Every structure is written in structure tokens, then in C-alpha cells.
């Protein structure tokens, strides 16, 4: 199992960050491994708990596809779970108000490999620690680019 927690502040109000993060299609802008992310279901339907996405990621030159589902949508964050035949992921993104212009992000990712893939845990821990640092950089940039009302 790979378990990573990163905490960092961004110049973005929480009320803008939550809806942006809830739409996992935006992961192409802030998740360095995501190559493509497409909503599954009725086009234009509101994003809500149970919404799902087909995600294509590339890590270590290898492409993998997962189905992600929004399992929690709160005023202070979102939780996604993703799975395929070799892994189950949980991304918990908590958001705490620092002041009216800044938010503290707590990004917690857990990846559990199954079958033969579980033997790659030690290597993947190292790889995903690097990905996590890149995620902090890209997520900060994406949230700080959001238009202010």
C-alpha cells in the first residue's frame, strides 16, 4: 500500500476550490499522471456523490485506466475512489479556510495494489512520493488560476 499526505496553502478561497475539485475531469490540469479524464453518464448532469469518471494515467511510461467515483462532497473537501483490476485508490482532499483569500489543502492519497501488482509496493511508494510533490505544484497552480468573481 502507498499512503501519502501533503499539506499546503493556496491563494484560492475554499468556496471556489470545492466545485473545481469535485469535477474530477479537472484532474488533467492538476494531476501530473492524468492524461485524460472523461465523465461517465448523462452529459451536463450535476456533479454529485456517485458521479463517475474514466481516467487514463501514465506513470513510469506505463498507461493505466481507472474508474473514479465521487464518494464524498462536503463544504470542506471531496473524496474520490478509483479502481481497476490491479489497484484501488482513495484521494481525500480536505480544504480548510485560512482567510478569505487562502485555503489550506490536505491531500491524502492511498493506493492499494492487488494480485501480483502488490509486489511493486516498495518501488511505487518512491514513485508516488515524487508524483505527490508534482501534484502539490500543479494543484497549487490550478487553484490559483481559478477566476475570482
C-alpha positions, 0 to 999 in steps of 0.5 A, spaced: 500 500 500 502 507 498 499 512 503 501 519 502 499 526 505 501 533 503 499 539 506 499 546 503 496 553 502 493 556 496 491 563 494 484 560 492 478 561 497 475 554 499 468 556 496 471 556 489 476 550 490 470 545 492 466 545 485 473 545 481 475 539 485 469 535 485 469 535 477 474 530 477 475 531 469 479 537 472 484 532 474 488 533 467 490 540 469 492 538 476 494 531 476 501 530 473 499 522 471 492 524 468 492 524 461 485 524 460 479 524 464 472 523 461 465 523 465 461 517 465 453 518 464 448 523 462 452 529 459 451 536 463 448 532 469 450 535 476 456 533 479 454 529 485 456 523 490 456 517 485 458 521 479 463 517 475 469 518 471 474 514 466 481 516 467 487 514 463 494 515 467 501 514 465 506 513 470 513 510 469 511 510 461 506 505 463 498 507 461 493 505 466 485 506 466 481 507 472 474 508 474 473 514 479 467 515 483 465 521 487 464 518 494 464 524 498 462 532 497 462 536 503 463 544 504 470 542 506 473 537 501 471 531 496 473 524 496 474 520 490 475 512 489 478 509 483 479 502 481 481 497 476 483 490 476 490 491 479 489 497 484 484 501 488 485 508 490 482 513 495 484 521 494 481 525 500 482 532 499 480 536 505 480 544 504 480 548 510 479 556 510 485 560 512 482 567 510 478 569 505 483 569 500 487 562 502 485 555 503 489 550 506 489 543 502 490 536 505 491 531 500 491 524 502 492 519 497 492 511 498 493 506 493 492 499 494 495 494 489 492 487 488 494 480 485 501 480 483 501 488 482 502 488 490 509 486 489 511 493 486 509 496 493 516 498 495 518 501 488 511 505 487 511 508 494 518 512 491 514 513 485 508 516 488 512 520 493 515 524 487 508 524 483 505 527 490 510 533 490 508 534 482 501 534 484 502 539 490 505 544 484 500 543 479 494 543 484 497 549 487 497 552 480 490 550 478 487 553 484 490 559 483 488 560 476 481 559 478 477 566 476 475 570 482 468 573 481 
